[in-house]
Amino acid sequence: MQQEWLAKIQASESLPALDELRVHLLGKNGLITQQLKTLGSLSPDERKAKGAEINVIKDQISQEIEQKKSFLEDQALELRLSSEKIDITLPARPENEGKIHPLSKVIQDITKYFGRIGFQIFDGPHVESQEHNFDALNIPAHHPARQSHDTFYVSGSDNILRTQTSPVQIRTLRGHKPPIRFLAPGRVFRSDALDATHTPMFHQLEGVVIEEGINFSHLKGTLIDFCRWFFDDASMNLRFRPSFFPFTEPSAEVDISWKNGKWLEVLGCGMIHPTVLQNCGIDPSQFQGFAFGMGIERLAMLKYGMNDIRPFYEGDTRWLDHYGFRSAS
Ligand code: DAH
């Protein structure tokens, strides 16, 4: 029987099968344990001889089981090592990371900047009435400013695609009582010929402050600080050049002094025209305000050194990978 058991141990093919065998032989009710229990009924001499004999067999079987066990364990480990092996020489899978578009980045940065000094954000529709886009902004029909805007008309209605973000001034001021400070970033549309600096859709950002006692020095201080922050140049020179917009009086265009000593126009601004305030139900003898408007693409191109506006909308991931940003910060 001993030879038979040793053969069975040798033949067992798995750790659970081997353990079953161990219990069968050496367990509490195992065959060998049972044999040992019979010793009590024998004479002392017989017991000594038989006891020694059984213990030799027991040791041999235990040893055999231990050996077989470590063999099976090694085998299982080998199997795992070979099946879970990875080839670290294989090239890594490409992982495409999205980037933040420069237009989004500029809008995020500017809204964050003005948000810290109390500006809210307002929005308006792209399809806009002529009343909001022109009349209420003091640009009457047949006014030359209307013609200069190359407006897209919506067929079958009097609506247009807004040519500027300024109509958001009207919508916001009609719905909210001053004092108020807000920004309105968004898309605008003009039927310009497409070239390196013109596209039929682009982005503007409008800013408005209406409070009692606001004057031109508030406008200047705000915009000088903003431009120096935006272009990261604390000593940047700015020039407020007298200009004309129907909805502001006085009006100015702001130029910044650029690297080559040239002046570059970056935005339009002015004190909000009393007629515009009245058109929004605000008493101009009580509240005054200033407004400014800037082209987002233009600011982005100046700051980040692009010379063509068209790739902004082409969705070419190589361009975006180069000019895009990793995270909003
Ligand atoms: N709406 C003007 C444009 O599209 C830009 C502008 C100029 C906006 C002066 C303003 C402003 O709010 O005060 O050319």
Boltz pocket constraint, residues with backbone or C-beta under 6 A from the ligand:
constraints:
  - pocket:
      binder: B
      contacts: [[A, 163], [A, 164], [A, 165], [A, 166], [A, 206], [A, 207], [A, 245], [A, 248], [A, 252], [A, 267], [A, 268], [A, 269], [A, 270], [A, 290], [A, 291], [A, 292], [A, 293], [A, 294]]
      max_distance: 6.0
